[in-house]
């Protein structure tokens, strides 16, 4: 649902509240989790620092309803759904992931959905938009103005915008690269390699410069976590290929836009963002709780159009947190991200099972890429990125738990054999 909610809305009347359907499914899953826990009463799955920080962060989102600087409670209601309550899906995922086979199923489903999105973008670029896509695209002149750059329409596949599409294509390629490092057959490695190449290729159709740096940044983490001759050779080869693409003369508009991502000081849009951040900095420092959830962006313009924040373009996910939730919120959010990555890396080195170790490493790559992408853009507030972000965290926690269970079972079997 998270992958196709925006795509389906393109051929439905604007008045149809399709987003409410996804909210209802989410809340039913969360309700089901609490009903199950009432009978099982087993919270041992969640006794870890990551769960604690997520609860603290959720609580901070909820108390924002009483933020004295907030200009609209309705803006909080609309925003907390996708940045607050959606975090409870982490607990749903951790609860339901109880086997290695289920993790494999989730990863296959994830890749299949990314492939469908990639094929959709390929169709949009090479065969044109479908009639309902074209009707939706040209129904809003502002939308066309944002997507039509240098004589080329940016593509978005089945997603709501090119940024979400491009980030998910990079995440899909990292998923493939991480899984290739696992103990799988050569045939599967070839398939995953082809998928990774396809995802990165169609990602160029989005024209999102911020997405281009995610892969090389994540490959550095891959080389650090999995340091050996093969990984080092792969990283060097990828680095040389990247360097070639950055400096090679070309007339291809997609490649040209790719090259500008590595010289941000020459990019007018980047310089505008830097100036916007300088302009908003005094407000952030003087408002420790921020201006309230939903005070910027679409809900700010809808519910408090005359406020200063409604006219501010946050761009960066971190800047948005700082503006809406203050420097206290920014510290909490960064602490959550740090704890997730720190524990994920610790789990990676502690896990004994090779498959679970590989899945843990792959999710670290995904989460790290989301973190990097959240600086130039809002990486984890749109569907399906917000769902996938908390799914990735849940898989890391589940991998450690499943490995401990496996080790305990082996120990018990050994003890019985000795007796």
N, C-alpha and C positions, 0 to 999 in steps of 0.2 A: 504493500500500500504506500509506504513512504517513497518508494522508487517511482511510482506511477501517478501519485496524487495530482501533481501539477500537470502532467501530460493529459490526463483524463479531463481536467478542468478546462482545457483549451477548447474542447468541442461541446461543452455543456454551457447552458445559460449562466451569465455572471452571477445571477441571484442564487444559484444552487450552492448551499453551504457544504461543499464536499469535504472541506477541511474538518468540519465537525465530525464526520464519519471516522476519520483517522484518530481524532481525539477520543471518540467513544471507544474504539478498539483498544487504544492505549490504556484508558481508564479501566476498562473491563479486565485487561491483563493484570493491571496493578491490583484491582479489587480481588481477582482470583488468587493472586499471590498472598494477600493478607488473609483470605479465607482459608487457604491451605495451611498457612502458618498458625492459624488459630487452633487447628486440630493437631498439627505436627509439633508446633512450638519448638522448632529447631533453628536457632539463629547462629549456629556455629559457622555456617558458610560465610557469614559476613563479619566475623571478628578479625578484622585487619585494618590497617591505617587508611587504606583507600576508601573503604566503606564509611569510616568515621568522617573523613574529609568531605565525602559526597553528602552526607547527612548535614554537616555544618554548612556547606555551601547552599544546599536546598533550603535550610532554615533561614539563611541570610536573604535568599530570594523571596521567601514568604514574608519576612518582616519588612521588606521594602514597600509593602502596601501602606505602611504607616510613615513612610519617608516624608518629613515635613516640607522638603523642597519639591516633591512631586506635584505636578500640575493636573494630573488626571489619574483616577483610580481605574478607569476603563482601559487606559493604555497598559497598566500593570496586568490587568486580567488577560488581555490579548497576548501580551508578551511572555508572561510566566509559563504559558502552556508549552512553548517550544524551547525555553531556556531554563525552566525550573522543574516543572512536574515531569518532563521527559527524562530527567535524571533517574527517576524511580524505575525506569526500564532497566537500569543497571542491575537492580536487585532481582527483577524478573528473569533476566538473562542468567545471572549467577545461579539462581535457584533451579532453572530448567536445564542448564548444561551439566549433564551428569555422566557423559561418556565421551570417549575419543571419537566414536562414530558420529555423534551428534555435532561435534565441532567440525568434522569433515563435511557433513551435510551443509552446515551453515556457510562454510567457506565456498563450497561448490555453488550454492544458491547465490551467494554474493557475486561470484565471478560471472554466473549466468546472467544476472540482472545488469551488471556492468556491460556485458557483451551486447545485450539488447539496446542499452543506451548508446553504446558506441556505434552500432549498426544504424541507429536512428540518425545520429549526427553525420555518418557517412552518406546516408540517403539525402539529408538536407543539403550537404555540400555538393554532391556530385549529380544528384537527380532533381534537386529543388525541393522546396517545402511542399508538404501535402496541402490540399485545399483548406482543411480546418486549421492547420498550422499557420498558413499564410493569412487566413482571416483573423486569427487571434493576434498574430504579430503586427499587422497593419491597423488593428482596431485602436491602437494607442500611439499617436505620433511621438510621444516622449519615449516609448519603448523602442521605436524604430531609430530615433536619434541616438539612443544609448548603444544600440547594437550595430548600427551601420557606421563603420570606421574605415577611412581610406578606400572607399569604393568597394568594401567587402562586408557582407553581413556575417556577424559572428554567430556561430552555431552553438546549440545547447542541448541537442538530443531530446531525451524525455524529461529533462529537468527544467527548473523554473528560470534559470539564467545561465550564461556561459561560465561564470565563476564556479558555481556548484558543479556543473558538468565537468569542467577541466580538472578540478580538484579530485573528483571521484574517478576520473580516468587515471590520474597519477596514482591515486590510492590503489586502484585495481592493478596497475603495473607493479607496484611495490608488493602487493599480495602475491602476484605471480613470481616475482624475483625471490621473495622470501621462501615460498614453497619449493622453488627450484633447488634451494640449498638443502632441502630435506632428503630423506632416504626414499626416493621414489624411482620408478622405472624411467629409462631414457625416453620412451614414447611420451610419458606424461610431462617430462621436462621440455621436450620439443613443443608440445601443445601449449604449455604455460609460457614458453619463450615467445611463441607466435602471438599469443594473447597480449603479452606485455608490449610487444612491438606495435600491435594494432591499437591498443589503448593510447600509447604515447603519440601515435600518428594522428588519430582523430582528435586528440587533445589540442593539437595545433589549430584545428578549425575554430576553437573557442576564442582565440586571440587574447587569452588571459595571460599576461606576462608573469604575474605572480606565481602561476603554476609551474613555470619552467624551472624554477630554482629548487622545487621540492625534491625532485629525484636525486640530483647530485648531493644535496644536503643529507638526504636519508641514506645514500650509499656510503657516506662517511661513517655513519653510525653502524651500518652493516659491517663495514671493514673492521671497526673497533670491536664489535661484539663477537665476530666470527673470524678472528685473525688467523689466516693460514695462507699458504702459497696460492691456492686456487682463487680464494676471495680477493687476495691482493692483486693477482693478475687481472681478474675481472674488473676490479675497481680502477686499475690503471688504464685498461682498455676503454672502459666507459668514460673516464676522464679525458683521454686523448680524443675520443669521438666527440665529446662535448666541446672541447677546446676548438676542434676543427669547425664545428657548426657555428661557434661564436664568431670566428674570424673569417670564415669563407665568404667571398663576395657572392652576392645572389640578388636576383630580381624577384624571387618568390616573396610575396607579402607576408606569409605566415612565418617563414624563416627570418625575414627582416625584423618582424615583431618579436620573435624569439630572441634575437641578438640584443635588442634594446633592454631586455630584462636584466642583463648583466652589466649595464652601465646606467643605473638608475638616476644618477646626477644629470644625465642628458635627457631625461624623460620629463617633459613639462607636467604631466599628470602627477608624477611622483613628487615633484617640487611643490605642487599645489597642496598635496596631502601633508607634506612637512610643514608648510605654512599654517594650514588648518590646525595641526596638532600644537604648534606654538601658540596659536591664538586661544585655544581652549585650555591650555595648561593652567592659567591662573584660576579658572573656574574649578578644575579638578582639585587643586591644592586647597581651595577655600571651602570645598564641600566634601567632607570625608565620607558621607553616605551617598553622594552623587545627586543627580537630578531626578532619579526614579526610573524604574523599569519602563521601557516604552517611550521615554521622553525624546528620543531621537529616532530618525527613520520614518517609516510609513505610518506607524501608530502615533508618533509625535505630531506629524503633519495632520493626521486625522482628528486627534482629540485635543491637541493644544497648538493649533496652527500659528498662533501669534507669539509663542514663546521663542526665546533665543535658541534653545536646543533643538527645536523642531526644524530649524533651518540649517543645523550643523550636519555635514556629511561625515559620519564616523569612519567609514571605510574599514579601518582596522578593527578586528574583533577585540583586541586588548584595549584600544582606545574607547570603544563602545562600553566595555565593562567599567572603565575608569570614569567615563562621563555619567553613565546611568547609575552606577553603584558606588562611585567614589573610590578614593585611593585605598580605603579599607577593603572594599570588594575586590579591587585589583590584586591586593596582597593575598587575599583568601584564594582567589582564582589561580594565581601563579603558584601558590603553595600546593593546591590540589594537583595541578599539572606536574609539579616537581615530585610529589609523593607518588603519583602514578608511575612516572618514568623510573624513579629510584627503585620502587618495589618491583616493577617489571624487570629491570636489569638484574636485581638480586635474585628474583625467581628464575630468570634465565640460567644463571650460573648454578642454581641449586637443583633444578629439575634434572632427573636422571633419564627418564624416558625420552628417546631421540625424537619421536613424533611430537610430543607435548612441548619439548624444548624448541623445536622448529616453529610450532604455532605461536609460542610465546614471543620468540624473536620477531616473527612476522608482524604480530600485533604491536610490538614496540616500534617498528618501522612506521606503521600506519599512524599511531598516536603522535610520534615525533613529527611526521609530515603535516598532520593537522595543526600541531603547535606552530610550526614554521609558517604555514599558510595563514594562520590566524593573525599574523602581524600585518601583512599588507591588505588582507581582505577579512571578511567575516566568514570564517571557515566552518564553524560548528553551530550555526543557528538555523540553517535551512534543512528541510527534509531532502534526501535521507541522511545527510552528513551527521546530524545530531544523533540519530538512531545508531549509525555505524560507529560513532565515536564511543558511545557507552557500551555497545556490543564488544568493541575491541578491548576495553578495560575489563569487561566481564570475562572474556575469554582468557586474559592473562591470569586473573584470579582463579578461574576454573582449572586452568592448566596446572597451577601449583597444587590445588586441592586434589585433583585426580592423580597427580604424581605421588603425593604423600600417601593417598589411599593404596596405590599400587605398591609402594615400598613397604607399607605396613602389612599388606597381604602376603608379600614375599617373605617378610620377617616371620609372620605367623606360620606360614607353610614350612619354613626352615626349622622353626622351633618344634612343630609337630613331628617333622621327620626325625629330628634328633631324639625326641622322646621315644 
